[in-house]
Amino acid sequence: MYVPGFLETAVTAWPGKPFPLGATWDEKTGGTNFAIYSELAVEVELCIFETPDDPEPSRTYRLRERTAFVWHGFVEGIGPGTFYGYRINGPYDPSLGHRCNPFKLLIDPYARALAGKVDWSARERGEGMPFGYLMDQPGEDFVLDDEFDYRAVPKGVVIDGHFDWGDDRRPDTPWYQTVIYEAHVKGLTMLHPDIPEDIRGTYRAVSHPAIIEHLKSLGVTAIELLPVHEIVDDSFLVERGLRNYWGYNTINYFAPAGRYSSVRGFCDQVREFKEMVKALHEAGMEVILDVVYNHTAEGNHMGPTLSFKGIDNPTYYRQVPGNPRFYMDYTGTGNSLNMRHPQTLQLVMDSLRYWVQEMHVDGFRFDLASTLARELHEVDRLSAFFDIVHQDPVISQVKLIAEPWDVGEGGYQVGNFPVLWAEWNGKYRDTVRAYWRGDEGKLGELGYRLTGSSDLYESDGRRPHASINFVIAHDGFTLNDLVSYNHKHNEANGENNQDGDNNNHSFNFGVEGPTDRQDIIRARERQKRNFMTTLLLSQGVPMICHGDEMGRTQHGNNNAYAQDNELAWVHWDLGERDREMLEFTRRVARLRRDHPTFRRSKFFRGREIRGSDVRDVMWLTPAGKEMTDEEWNVGYVRCFGMALGGEAMEEWNERGEQITDQNFLLLFNVDGGDIEFTLPDLGVSRGWCVMLDTARPEVQEKSVCYPDGATFTMAGRSMVVLIEDEAREGE
């Protein structure tokens, strides 16, 4: 069914053009072209508003022209700053998957900026709600709701996209030199004392010199921002006095979230985002966006009608075969985008190109990326999405990172993405956590994780940088909480502590949460240093989660997605232990930056240097001898060494000169007690100097040296990094 006589009062727009989609202002003609895709639409109305809060449109225009299912029209006299939305007249029959409702205002999927927010309280004022069905019949969505909801839905904003980029250039940091810092725009900056209060929590704050200086001190080359596409706060969160803090509830893939703009005018967020990118590029830092192309904020069949659902539901969403009233849900959010439809693929690709070409971002991290590769039901590494990305001359040239799983059957796909892609290596996280907790039988897998995970990435032509190594991400415990809690404490989320993962591989050292016991405090601080050192000195691309370098805590909450408050924000008022952790992290980061041994672009080959026992990598027992297969495969190895031969690297710089480095020795002791380790003689008679000792962070680089064959006492649960003693060369 559709509503007859829907456009009797609308003025017919000029024909306009079907391309580009969205609202495109033409400065020469003094008007704007509007274009929107819908196969289901019978009639399309463009609604113009004077303000985002208007109870009804000031003008309406009929888009009469349709080309290849694109409805289009040109309206003279409309320019930047104009607020608009659509009404779509078409079939409403949920049993067939059709959900057009002409009484509901719809957000343009291609809007470059949005104004306003979804108002879940409109009904309290006697106004329409953004639901296509009559909500007075719980559990039923078959009866069309005929109340207008103009004030309950955000409006698109016509923008002037001009911006003076000057001589902006992307840093183009090679993958193997990349260090990623995962951060939230607001959470990172909201409490920073050196940032002016009026810009805290905004794009401008991210590019403030205080933040840039901090990131550079950690060796960070790329900041990965949690979702900044326009966000909807879920109704159930608003009812609890919370909001969707992380932002994995996207409603538009072109508009930067207005909540992060320091200037609260409409469409200023576009300019401010560009200013942020430009400033970060000037500092040599890349910008990577966490993007959510797997689902939208419209939820399941009982969810709101805000945009895609009312425009063309079957085009944009995967529906249950044989029962299209319901949605396929590979994401745990109620819906999944229909990546099998050409128009949805075009939407995603147009969005990606827009952010690269117009907003100058340097890469993307794809949330629940397995969903994007589901052709029928199973994840398909040869899916249309990957084919299109790989042949695209723009997208194929930026950094592409997959979160290689979703919640559907067969969704865990770590190691199975195509050659251009890097992946969040969940196996690295789990293995490193389990090993340092003291779990048995982890040494074999740990060896792969420390060396770039060749078992996952080498056979298909990828290199170590395909592994995005992380111990902590936004989703889960902070580093401080990982060593302080055995169990999650998510009561603040209002879900009776039922949300969040129960499998954290954490260890509290005998006391749950904060403690005054100095022995436990020392053990926890040492363990944090163990994790950070392991992360930054593993082959692959390390990712630090914001605040972990200085003791950030969420007090045991491992799912702070709704905590837009000081529980989840980064605190910059550092205590003594926090400052020590920050300085130690900087030391490890400098070590990685200064020595190519720790950021190789190729996998280890076991190559030897003629005349010595030095190989590019060797595994050693506490006796200083190379481990045998039998020793390697025993159930539990408490202590081992990893010798890295910098002289045996098979890598070359841009001029074809071989890259070499000093030799390093990394010692690991996960046992609770001290262990004696005999320092190996690799045939070069140089001895070894301590660079880092997680049990003795006060020891300065090279201040303590030992001859080959000396016995070194490793403290319990500690990691030590030694470098060859150049001063002894030739003795």
TIROKOL-207511 format. One line per 4 residues: number of its first residue (from 1); their letters; for each residue x, y, z of C-alpha. Coordinates in Angstrom, 1 decimal. Example, Ala and Ser with C-alpha at 12.3 -4.5 7.8 and 13.67 -1.06 7.14 Angstrom:
residues 2
1> as> 12.3 -4.5 7.8; 13.7 -1.1 7.1
//
This chain:
residues 731
1> myvp> 0.0 0.0 0.0; 1.0 3.6 -0.4; -0.8 6.9 0.5; -2.6 8.5 -2.5
5> gfle> -2.7 12.3 -2.9; 0.6 12.5 -1.0; 2.2 15.3 -3.0; -0.8 17.5 -4.0
9> tavt> 0.6 20.6 -2.3; 4.3 20.2 -3.2; 6.0 22.3 -5.8; 7.7 20.4 -8.6
13> awpg> 11.5 20.9 -8.6; 13.4 21.4 -11.8; 14.6 18.2 -13.3; 18.2 18.4 -12.1
17> kpfp> 20.7 15.5 -12.4; 20.9 12.0 -11.0; 24.6 12.4 -10.1; 26.1 12.9 -7.7
21> lgat> 23.8 11.5 -5.0; 23.0 13.8 -2.0; 22.7 17.5 -1.9; 25.1 19.3 -4.2
25> wdek> 25.3 23.1 -4.1; 26.1 24.9 -7.3; 27.7 28.3 -6.6; 27.3 29.4 -10.2
29> tggt> 23.6 28.8 -10.5; 22.8 29.7 -6.9; 20.9 26.4 -6.2; 21.2 22.9 -5.0
33> nfai> 20.7 19.6 -6.8; 19.1 16.8 -4.8; 19.4 13.1 -5.7; 18.3 10.0 -3.7
37> ysel> 18.1 6.3 -4.7; 14.9 4.3 -4.2; 13.6 1.4 -6.2; 10.4 1.1 -4.0
41> avev> 9.4 4.8 -4.1; 6.3 5.8 -6.0; 6.7 9.5 -5.1; 9.5 11.5 -3.4
45> elci> 9.1 14.8 -1.5; 11.9 17.1 -0.5; 11.2 18.9 2.7; 13.0 22.2 3.5
49> fetp> 13.2 23.6 7.1; 14.1 27.0 8.4; 15.6 25.4 11.6; 16.3 21.9 12.7
53> ddpe> 13.5 22.2 15.3; 10.7 23.4 13.0; 7.5 21.5 13.7; 6.9 21.3 9.9
57> psrt> 8.7 22.1 6.7; 8.6 25.6 5.3; 8.6 24.4 1.7; 8.2 21.1 0.0
61> yrlr> 9.3 20.0 -3.5; 8.3 17.1 -5.6; 11.2 15.2 -7.2; 9.5 14.1 -10.4
65> erta> 12.4 12.9 -12.4; 13.7 9.3 -11.9; 16.8 7.9 -13.7; 17.9 4.3 -12.9
69> fvwh> 16.0 4.5 -9.6; 17.6 7.8 -8.7; 15.0 10.5 -7.9; 16.4 13.9 -8.6
73> gfve> 15.6 17.6 -8.9; 17.2 21.1 -8.7; 15.9 23.8 -6.5; 16.9 27.4 -7.2
77> gigp> 17.8 29.7 -4.3; 18.8 27.0 -1.9; 22.4 27.0 -0.6; 24.7 26.1 2.2
81> gtfy> 23.1 26.1 5.6; 19.7 24.8 4.3; 18.1 22.0 6.4; 16.3 19.3 4.6
85> gyri> 14.9 15.7 4.7; 12.8 13.4 2.5; 9.4 11.7 2.6; 9.1 8.6 0.6
89> ngpy> 5.6 7.4 -0.6; 5.8 3.7 -1.4; 4.6 0.3 -0.3; 4.3 -0.4 3.4
93> dpsl> 4.0 -4.2 3.9; 6.4 -5.6 6.5; 5.5 -9.2 5.5; 7.2 -8.4 2.2
97> ghrc> 10.0 -6.4 3.7; 8.6 -3.1 2.5; 8.6 -0.3 5.0; 8.0 3.0 3.2
101> npfk> 5.9 5.4 5.3; 5.3 8.9 3.8; 4.5 10.4 7.3; 8.1 9.8 8.4
105> llid> 10.9 12.3 7.7; 14.0 10.5 6.4; 17.6 11.4 6.6; 19.4 11.6 3.2
109> pyar> 22.0 8.7 3.2; 24.4 11.1 1.4; 24.0 14.1 3.6; 27.4 15.7 4.3
113> alag> 26.3 17.1 7.6; 23.3 16.6 10.0; 21.7 19.0 12.4; 19.7 18.0 15.5
117> kvdw> 19.3 14.5 17.0; 16.8 11.8 17.3; 14.2 12.9 19.9; 12.9 9.8 21.7
121> sare> 10.7 12.0 23.9; 8.6 13.5 21.1; 5.5 11.5 22.1; 5.5 13.2 25.5
125> rgeg> 4.8 16.5 23.7; 2.1 14.9 21.7; 4.2 14.7 18.5; 5.0 11.9 16.2
129> mpfg> 7.8 9.4 16.9; 10.3 8.1 14.3; 8.7 4.7 14.1; 7.0 3.5 10.9
133> ylmd> 4.5 1.3 12.7; 1.8 2.1 15.3; 3.6 1.6 18.6; 0.4 1.1 20.6
137> qpge> 0.4 -2.5 19.5; 3.4 -4.1 21.2; 5.2 -6.7 19.2; 3.4 -5.8 16.0
141> dfvl> 4.7 -3.7 13.1; 2.1 -4.2 10.5; -0.1 -1.1 11.1; 1.3 2.0 9.5
145> ddef> 1.7 5.0 11.8; 0.2 8.2 10.2; 1.7 10.8 12.6; 4.3 13.2 11.2
149> dyra> 7.6 13.2 13.1; 9.4 16.2 11.7; 10.9 17.3 15.0; 12.0 13.9 16.1
153> vpkg> 14.5 13.3 13.3; 17.9 15.0 12.4; 17.9 17.1 9.3; 20.5 17.0 6.5
157> vvid> 22.4 20.2 5.9; 23.5 21.6 2.5; 27.2 22.4 2.8; 29.9 24.4 1.0
161> ghfd> 32.7 21.8 0.8; 35.4 24.3 -0.1; 38.4 24.2 2.3; 41.9 25.5 2.0
165> wgdd> 44.1 22.4 2.4; 47.2 24.4 1.5; 50.1 22.1 0.9; 48.6 19.2 3.0
169> rrpd> 50.2 15.9 2.2; 49.5 12.5 3.7; 52.4 11.2 5.8; 52.2 7.8 3.9
173> tpwy> 54.0 6.1 6.8; 55.1 2.7 5.7; 53.2 -0.1 7.4; 56.2 -1.6 9.1
177> qtvi> 57.0 1.8 10.7; 53.5 2.4 11.9; 52.5 2.7 15.6; 48.7 3.1 16.1
181> yeah> 47.0 4.9 19.0; 43.3 4.0 19.4; 41.4 6.9 20.9; 38.0 8.5 21.4
185> vkgl> 37.7 12.1 20.4; 36.0 13.1 23.6; 37.5 10.6 25.9; 41.0 11.5 25.0
189> tmlh> 40.7 15.2 25.4; 37.8 16.0 27.8; 39.9 16.2 31.0; 43.2 17.5 29.6
193> pdip> 44.2 20.5 31.7; 46.3 22.2 29.0; 43.4 22.2 26.5; 41.0 25.2 26.8
197> edir> 37.7 24.1 28.3; 35.6 25.4 25.4; 37.2 23.0 22.9; 37.7 19.9 25.1
201> gtyr> 36.1 16.8 23.7; 36.2 18.0 20.1; 38.1 17.5 16.9; 39.9 20.7 17.6
205> avsh> 41.1 19.3 20.9; 42.6 16.2 19.2; 44.9 18.4 17.1; 45.9 20.6 20.1
209> paii> 49.7 20.8 20.5; 49.4 19.1 24.0; 47.8 16.0 22.4; 50.2 15.9 19.5
213> ehlk> 53.2 16.3 21.7; 52.0 13.4 23.9; 51.4 11.1 20.9; 54.8 11.9 19.4
217> slgv> 56.5 11.1 22.7; 55.0 7.6 22.4; 56.3 7.1 18.9; 52.7 7.1 17.5
221> taie> 52.5 7.6 13.8; 48.7 7.1 13.4; 45.7 8.0 15.5; 42.8 5.6 15.1
225> llpv> 39.5 7.4 16.1; 36.5 5.5 17.3; 33.5 6.1 15.1; 33.0 9.7 14.0
229> heiv> 30.2 9.1 11.5; 27.0 10.7 12.7; 25.7 8.7 15.7; 22.3 7.9 17.3
233> ddsf> 22.0 7.5 21.0; 19.8 4.4 21.6; 16.4 5.0 23.2; 17.0 2.4 25.9
237> lver> 20.3 4.2 26.9; 18.6 7.7 26.9; 16.0 6.3 29.2; 18.7 5.3 31.7
241> glrn> 20.4 8.7 31.4; 23.2 7.3 29.3; 24.3 7.6 25.7; 26.1 5.7 23.0
245> ywgy> 29.7 6.8 23.9; 31.7 4.6 21.7; 29.6 5.5 18.7; 28.9 2.1 17.0
249> ntin> 25.4 3.2 16.1; 25.8 5.0 12.8; 23.0 6.6 10.9; 25.0 8.4 8.1
253> yfap> 28.2 7.5 6.5; 29.2 10.9 5.1; 28.5 13.3 8.0; 31.1 13.8 10.8
257> agry> 29.4 13.7 14.2; 28.3 17.1 15.2; 28.7 16.2 18.9; 32.5 16.6 18.5
261> ssvr> 32.4 20.1 17.0; 33.7 22.9 19.3; 31.6 25.5 17.3; 28.0 24.4 17.8
265> gfcd> 26.8 25.9 14.6; 25.4 23.6 11.9; 27.9 22.0 9.5; 30.9 23.5 11.3
269> qvre> 31.9 20.0 12.2; 32.9 19.4 8.5; 35.3 22.3 8.6; 36.6 21.5 12.0
273> fkem> 37.3 17.8 11.1; 39.3 18.9 8.1; 41.3 21.3 10.3; 42.1 18.5 12.7
277> vkal> 43.3 16.2 9.9; 45.4 19.0 8.4; 47.1 19.8 11.8; 47.8 16.1 12.4
281> heag> 49.3 15.7 9.0; 51.6 18.7 9.6; 52.8 16.8 12.7; 53.5 13.7 10.5
285> mevi> 50.6 11.8 11.9; 48.1 9.8 10.0; 44.3 9.6 10.7; 42.5 6.3 10.6
289> ldvv> 38.8 6.1 11.1; 36.9 3.2 12.8; 34.0 2.7 10.4; 30.7 0.8 10.9
293> ynht> 29.5 -0.3 7.5; 28.1 -3.6 8.9; 24.8 -2.2 10.4; 22.9 1.0 11.2
297> aegn> 21.1 2.6 14.1; 17.7 1.5 12.7; 17.8 -1.8 14.6; 15.5 -4.7 13.9
301> hmgp> 12.0 -4.9 12.6; 10.7 -3.1 15.7; 13.4 -0.4 15.4; 12.9 3.2 14.3
305> tlsf> 12.5 4.4 10.7; 15.2 7.1 10.3; 16.6 6.7 6.8; 17.5 3.6 4.9
309> kgid> 14.6 1.6 6.2; 12.0 4.0 4.9; 13.8 4.8 1.7; 14.3 1.2 0.4
313> npty> 14.4 -1.5 3.0; 15.2 -4.5 0.7; 18.1 -2.6 -1.0; 19.9 -1.6 2.2
317> yrqv> 19.3 -4.5 4.6; 19.8 -8.2 4.6; 16.4 -9.9 5.2; 15.6 -13.4 6.4
321> pgnp> 15.1 -15.6 3.3; 11.4 -16.6 3.1; 10.4 -14.2 5.9; 11.6 -10.6 4.9
325> rfym> 9.8 -9.0 7.8; 12.9 -9.9 9.8; 16.5 -9.0 9.4; 19.6 -11.2 9.2
329> dytg> 21.6 -10.1 12.2; 25.4 -10.9 12.0; 26.2 -7.9 14.2; 24.2 -8.3 17.3
333> tgns> 22.5 -5.0 16.7; 19.3 -6.1 14.9; 20.3 -5.6 11.3; 23.1 -6.1 8.7
337> lnmr> 23.7 -4.0 5.6; 23.0 -5.8 2.4; 26.4 -5.9 0.8; 25.0 -8.1 -2.0
341> hpqt> 23.1 -5.1 -3.5; 25.0 -2.9 -6.0; 23.5 0.3 -4.6; 24.6 -0.6 -1.0
345> lqlv> 28.1 -1.4 -2.3; 28.1 2.0 -4.1; 27.1 3.7 -0.9; 30.0 2.2 1.0
349> mdsl> 32.5 2.9 -1.7; 31.3 6.5 -2.2; 31.6 7.0 1.5; 35.1 5.7 1.7
353> rywv> 36.2 7.7 -1.3; 34.6 10.8 0.2; 36.6 10.5 3.4; 39.8 9.9 1.5
357> qemh> 39.5 12.5 -1.2; 37.5 15.3 0.5; 38.4 14.7 4.2; 42.0 13.5 3.6
361> vdgf> 41.9 10.6 6.0; 44.6 7.9 5.7; 42.9 4.7 6.3; 40.0 2.8 7.9
365> rfdl> 39.4 0.1 10.5; 36.3 -1.8 9.6; 34.1 -2.8 12.5; 32.9 -6.5 12.3
369> astl> 34.4 -6.7 8.8; 33.3 -10.3 8.3; 29.8 -9.1 7.8; 30.9 -7.2 4.8
373> arel> 32.2 -10.4 3.2; 29.0 -12.5 3.5; 27.8 -13.2 0.0; 25.2 -15.8 0.9
377> hevd> 25.7 -16.9 4.5; 29.4 -17.9 4.8; 32.2 -15.3 4.9; 33.7 -15.2 1.4
381> rlsa> 37.2 -13.7 1.0; 36.4 -13.3 -2.8; 33.2 -11.4 -2.1; 32.2 -8.4 -4.3
385> ffdi> 33.2 -6.0 -1.6; 36.8 -7.1 -1.6; 36.9 -7.2 -5.4; 35.7 -3.6 -5.6
389> vhqd> 38.1 -2.4 -2.9; 41.1 -4.0 -4.5; 40.4 -2.5 -7.9; 39.6 1.0 -6.6
393> pvis> 42.5 3.4 -7.4; 41.7 5.5 -4.3; 40.7 3.0 -1.5; 43.3 0.4 -2.4
397> qvkl> 46.0 2.9 -1.7; 45.1 3.7 2.0; 45.5 1.6 5.1; 42.8 -1.0 5.4
401> iaep> 42.3 -2.8 8.7; 39.7 -5.5 9.4; 38.2 -6.4 12.7; 38.1 -10.0 11.3
405> wdvg> 35.0 -11.3 13.0; 31.3 -10.8 13.5; 28.7 -12.6 15.8; 27.3 -14.8 13.0
409> eggy> 28.2 -18.5 12.5; 31.7 -18.8 11.0; 32.4 -15.2 11.6; 35.8 -15.5 13.3
413> qvgn> 38.1 -15.0 10.3; 41.5 -14.0 11.8; 44.1 -14.6 9.1; 41.7 -15.0 6.3
417> fpvl> 41.4 -11.5 4.8; 42.8 -10.7 1.4; 46.3 -9.5 0.7; 45.8 -5.7 0.9
421> waew> 44.3 -6.0 4.4; 45.8 -5.8 7.9; 43.8 -7.3 10.7; 43.2 -6.8 14.4
425> ngky> 45.0 -9.9 15.6; 42.7 -11.3 18.3; 45.0 -14.3 18.6; 47.9 -12.0 19.6
429> rdtv> 45.8 -10.4 22.3; 44.6 -13.7 23.8; 48.0 -15.5 23.6; 50.0 -12.7 25.2
433> rayw> 47.4 -12.3 27.9; 47.3 -16.0 28.6; 51.1 -16.4 28.6; 51.8 -13.6 31.1
437> rgde> 48.9 -14.9 33.3; 50.9 -18.1 33.5; 48.7 -20.4 31.4; 50.3 -23.6 30.3
441> gklg> 51.0 -24.7 26.7; 51.3 -21.2 25.2; 55.0 -21.0 24.2; 54.6 -22.4 20.7
445> elgy> 51.8 -19.9 19.8; 53.5 -17.1 21.6; 56.5 -17.6 19.3; 54.4 -17.0 16.3
449> rltg> 52.8 -13.9 17.8; 56.1 -12.3 18.8; 57.5 -12.8 15.3; 54.6 -11.3 13.3
453> ssdl> 52.2 -14.3 13.1; 53.6 -15.9 10.0; 51.3 -18.8 10.6; 48.4 -16.5 9.8
457> yesd> 49.7 -14.1 7.2; 52.7 -15.5 5.3; 51.2 -18.1 3.0; 48.9 -15.6 1.2
461> grrp> 51.6 -13.1 0.4; 51.2 -10.8 3.4; 53.9 -9.5 5.6; 54.2 -9.0 9.4
465> hasi> 52.4 -5.6 9.2; 49.2 -7.6 8.4; 49.1 -8.3 12.1; 47.8 -5.3 14.1
469> nfvi> 49.0 -6.4 17.5; 47.1 -5.3 20.6; 46.7 -6.4 24.2; 44.0 -3.8 25.0
473> ahdg> 41.4 -2.1 22.8; 38.4 0.0 23.6; 36.3 -3.1 24.0; 37.4 -4.8 27.2
477> ftln> 39.5 -4.1 30.3; 42.0 -1.3 30.3; 45.6 -2.4 30.9; 45.4 -1.3 34.5
481> dlvs> 42.2 -3.3 35.0; 43.6 -6.4 33.2; 46.0 -6.8 36.1; 43.6 -5.7 38.8
485> ynhk> 40.4 -7.6 38.3; 39.5 -11.2 37.7; 35.9 -10.4 36.9; 34.0 -7.6 35.0
489> hnea> 32.2 -5.0 37.0; 29.7 -3.4 34.6; 26.9 -2.5 37.0; 27.0 1.1 35.9
493> ngen> 25.7 0.0 32.4; 22.3 -0.9 33.9; 22.3 -4.4 32.6; 22.8 -6.3 35.8
497> nqdg> 26.4 -7.0 34.8; 25.2 -9.3 32.1; 26.9 -7.4 29.3; 30.5 -7.6 28.3
501> dnnn> 32.9 -10.5 27.8; 33.5 -13.0 30.6; 36.7 -14.4 29.0; 39.3 -11.7 29.7
505> hsfn> 42.4 -13.7 30.5; 43.0 -11.3 33.4; 44.7 -11.8 36.8; 44.2 -9.6 39.9
509> fgve> 47.3 -10.9 41.9; 45.1 -11.9 44.8; 42.9 -8.9 45.4; 39.9 -7.8 43.3
513> gptd> 40.3 -4.1 42.5; 42.3 -1.4 44.3; 44.5 -2.4 47.2; 47.0 -0.8 49.6
517> rqdi> 49.2 -3.9 49.7; 52.5 -2.8 48.3; 53.6 -6.2 47.1; 50.5 -6.5 44.9
521> irar> 50.8 -3.0 43.6; 54.4 -3.7 42.6; 53.5 -6.9 40.9; 50.7 -5.2 38.9
525> erqk> 52.9 -2.4 37.8; 55.5 -4.8 36.7; 52.9 -6.8 34.7; 51.7 -3.7 33.0
529> rnfm> 55.3 -3.1 31.9; 55.6 -6.7 30.7; 52.5 -6.2 28.5; 53.6 -2.9 27.1
533> ttll> 57.2 -4.1 26.4; 55.9 -7.3 24.7; 53.5 -5.2 22.6; 55.9 -2.6 21.3
537> lsqg> 58.8 -5.0 20.6; 56.8 -7.7 18.8; 57.0 -7.8 15.0; 53.9 -6.4 13.3
541> vpmi> 52.0 -3.1 14.0; 51.5 -2.3 17.7; 48.2 -0.5 18.8; 48.1 1.3 22.1
545> chgd> 44.7 2.0 23.6; 44.4 5.6 24.8; 45.4 6.1 28.4; 47.0 2.6 29.0
549> emgr> 50.4 4.3 28.9; 49.5 6.1 32.1; 47.3 3.8 34.1; 43.8 4.6 33.0
553> tqhg> 41.2 2.6 34.8; 37.5 2.0 34.3; 37.2 0.3 37.7; 36.6 -3.1 36.2
557> nnna> 34.0 -2.1 33.6; 35.0 -4.0 30.4; 32.1 -2.7 28.3; 32.0 1.1 28.8
561> yaqd> 30.2 1.7 25.5; 27.5 3.9 27.3; 29.7 5.7 29.8; 30.2 9.1 28.4
565> nela> 31.7 10.4 31.7; 34.8 10.3 33.8; 34.6 6.5 34.1; 35.7 6.1 30.5
569> wvhw> 37.5 9.4 29.9; 41.3 9.6 30.1; 42.5 11.2 33.3; 45.6 13.4 33.0
573> dlge> 46.1 14.2 36.7; 48.8 11.5 37.1; 50.0 10.0 40.3; 53.6 8.8 40.7
577> rdre> 53.0 5.3 39.4; 51.2 6.7 36.4; 54.0 9.0 35.5; 56.5 6.1 35.9
581> mlef> 54.4 4.0 33.5; 54.2 6.8 31.0; 58.0 7.3 31.0; 58.6 3.6 30.8
585> trrv> 56.3 3.3 27.8; 58.2 6.2 26.1; 61.4 4.4 26.7; 60.2 1.2 25.0
589> arlr> 58.7 3.3 22.1; 62.1 4.9 21.5; 63.7 1.6 21.5; 61.3 0.4 18.7
593> rdhp> 61.7 3.6 16.8; 65.5 3.7 16.9; 66.1 0.0 16.0; 64.8 -1.6 12.8
597> tfrr> 65.3 -5.0 14.5; 61.9 -4.5 16.1; 60.0 -3.3 13.0; 61.0 -5.6 10.2
601> skff> 59.1 -5.5 7.0; 59.6 -9.2 6.3; 59.3 -12.5 8.3; 62.3 -14.2 9.9
605> rgre> 64.1 -16.7 7.7; 66.6 -18.3 10.1; 69.4 -16.6 8.1; 72.9 -16.9 9.6
609> irgs> 75.9 -14.5 9.5; 79.0 -16.3 8.2; 81.6 -16.9 10.9; 79.3 -16.6 13.9
613> dvrd> 76.3 -18.3 15.4; 74.1 -15.2 14.9; 70.8 -15.8 13.1; 67.9 -13.5 12.6
617> vmwl> 66.0 -15.2 15.4; 66.9 -17.9 17.9; 65.1 -19.3 20.9; 67.1 -20.0 24.0
621> tpag> 66.8 -21.9 27.2; 67.8 -20.4 30.6; 71.1 -22.3 30.1; 71.8 -20.0 27.1
625> kemt> 71.5 -22.8 24.6; 69.3 -23.0 21.6; 66.0 -24.7 22.4; 65.4 -28.2 21.0
629> deew> 62.1 -29.3 19.5; 61.4 -31.3 22.6; 62.1 -28.3 24.8; 60.0 -26.0 22.6
633> nvgy> 57.0 -28.3 22.8; 56.8 -29.1 26.5; 53.6 -28.1 28.1; 54.9 -25.2 30.2
637> vrcf> 58.0 -23.2 29.7; 58.5 -20.6 32.5; 61.5 -18.8 31.1; 63.0 -18.4 27.6
641> gmal> 65.1 -16.1 25.5; 64.6 -14.7 22.1; 67.8 -13.6 20.3; 67.3 -11.1 17.4
645> ggea> 70.2 -10.9 15.0; 70.2 -7.3 13.7; 73.2 -8.2 11.5; 71.3 -10.9 9.8
649> meew> 68.4 -8.8 8.5; 67.5 -9.4 4.9; 66.1 -5.9 4.3; 67.2 -2.9 2.2
653> nerg> 66.4 0.8 2.3; 65.1 2.9 -0.6; 68.6 3.2 -2.1; 69.1 -0.6 -2.1
657> eqit> 71.5 -0.5 0.9; 71.2 -3.4 3.4; 69.7 -2.5 6.7; 71.5 -3.8 9.7
661> dqnf> 71.2 -3.3 13.4; 72.7 -4.4 16.7; 71.9 -7.8 18.1; 69.3 -8.0 20.9
665> lllf> 68.3 -10.5 23.5; 64.8 -10.5 24.9; 64.3 -12.6 28.1; 60.9 -13.7 29.4
669> nvdg> 60.2 -15.1 32.8; 56.5 -15.8 33.7; 57.4 -17.8 36.8; 56.6 -16.2 40.1
673> gdie> 60.2 -16.6 41.4; 63.7 -15.6 40.3; 65.4 -17.6 37.5; 69.0 -17.7 36.6
677> ftlp> 69.6 -17.1 32.8; 73.0 -17.7 31.2; 73.7 -15.0 28.6; 74.7 -16.7 25.3
681> dlgv> 77.9 -16.5 23.4; 77.0 -15.9 19.8; 80.6 -16.0 18.5; 81.2 -12.2 18.4
685> srgw> 82.6 -11.8 22.0; 80.8 -8.6 22.8; 78.8 -9.3 25.9; 75.4 -7.8 26.8
689> cvml> 74.0 -4.6 28.3; 70.6 -4.1 29.9; 68.3 -1.7 27.9; 65.1 -2.4 29.8
693> dtar> 64.2 -4.5 32.9; 60.5 -4.5 33.8; 61.4 -5.5 37.3; 63.8 -2.6 37.7
697> pevq> 62.5 0.2 35.6; 64.9 2.6 37.2; 67.9 0.9 35.5; 69.1 3.2 32.7
701> eksv> 70.0 2.0 29.3; 73.5 0.3 29.1; 74.3 1.2 32.7; 74.7 -2.5 33.5
705> cypd> 76.7 -4.8 31.3; 77.7 -8.5 31.4; 80.2 -10.7 29.5; 79.0 -13.6 27.4
709> gatf> 78.3 -16.6 29.6; 77.5 -14.6 32.7; 74.6 -15.5 34.8; 71.8 -13.0 34.9
713> tmag> 69.2 -13.2 37.6; 65.7 -12.6 36.2; 63.1 -11.5 38.8; 59.8 -13.3 38.8
717> rsmv> 57.2 -12.2 36.2; 59.6 -9.9 34.4; 61.0 -9.2 30.9; 64.4 -8.0 30.2
721> vlie> 65.8 -6.5 26.9; 69.6 -6.6 26.4; 71.7 -5.2 23.6; 75.2 -6.4 22.4
725> dear> 78.0 -4.5 24.2; 79.7 -2.6 21.5; 82.3 -1.4 23.9; 83.7 -5.0 24.1
729> ege> 84.0 -5.4 20.4; 87.3 -6.8 19.3; 88.5 -7.6 22.9
//
